[in-house]
Amino acid sequence: MKIRVLRTAMDDLAAGRLFYDKQQEGVGDYFLIVCLPKSIH
């Protein structure tokens, strides 16, 4: 299955990563690499 991610969604994901990394370094990567794929059905 192919998933197309719109530019606006990519911008939101980047902002989310920065937000989580400000809370604790490395959490932004965890958000993108672990949590996000699990939420795609």
C-alpha positions as CSV (number, residue, x, y, z in Angstrom):
1,M,0.0,0.0,0.0
2,K,1.2,3.5,-0.8
3,I,0.5,6.4,1.4
4,R,0.8,10.0,0.1
5,V,1.6,12.6,2.7
6,L,0.7,16.1,1.8
7,R,3.2,19.0,2.2
8,T,1.0,20.5,4.9
9,A,0.9,17.3,6.8
10,M,4.7,17.0,6.6
11,D,5.0,20.5,8.0
12,D,2.7,19.5,10.9
13,L,4.8,16.4,11.5
14,A,8.0,18.4,11.6
15,A,6.4,20.8,14.1
16,G,5.3,17.9,16.3
17,R,8.8,16.5,16.2
18,L,10.3,19.8,17.3
19,F,7.7,20.1,20.1
20,Y,8.4,16.7,21.5
21,D,12.2,17.2,21.2
22,K,11.8,20.4,23.3
23,Q,10.2,18.3,26.0
24,Q,13.0,15.8,26.0
25,E,15.7,15.2,23.4
26,G,15.0,12.2,21.3
27,V,11.3,12.0,22.0
28,G,10.6,13.7,18.6
29,D,12.3,10.8,16.8
30,Y,10.3,8.3,18.8
31,F,7.1,10.1,17.9
32,L,7.9,9.9,14.1
33,I,9.6,6.5,14.0
34,V,7.5,4.5,16.5
35,C,4.2,6.2,17.3
36,L,3.2,7.6,13.9
37,P,3.5,4.4,11.9
38,K,1.3,2.6,14.5
39,S,-1.4,5.1,14.1
40,I,-1.6,4.6,10.3
41,H,-4.1,1.9,9.4
